[in-house]
Amino acid sequence: MKEMLKHKRASAFLLLALALVLVMSGCSSSTGQLKTTDDGRIVVDFWYALGGNLGEAVEAVVAGFNESQDEVYVNAVYQGSYEESLT
């Protein structure tokens, strides 16, 4: 039961983080061209540094988001672990 609650909290946190990224990307003032997919969806690169189960959860949330709508495509890009970023 505790494991299920822990997984739900992690998923909720990841969804919130993804929503924040999308909101912040909508507030940017870029004068360049937007990156789009062949079917016209806007591409958002989402960098993350989670491995293992949490990394798999990020990929699952992103895949679910991408399947849920047809306006935005989130490209999840693994940037290495926190330890790797410190070296």
Sequence and secondary structure as in RCSB ss.txt:
>XXXX:A:sequence
MKEMLKHKRASAFLLLALALVLVMSGCSSSTGQLKTTDDGRIVVDFWYALGGNLGEAVEAVVAGFNESQDEVYVN
AVYQGSYEESLT
>XXXX:A:secstr
 HHHHHHHHHHHHHHHHHHHHHHHHHT    S   B TTS EEEEEEE   HHHHHHHHHHHHHHHHH SSEEEE
EEE   HHHHT 
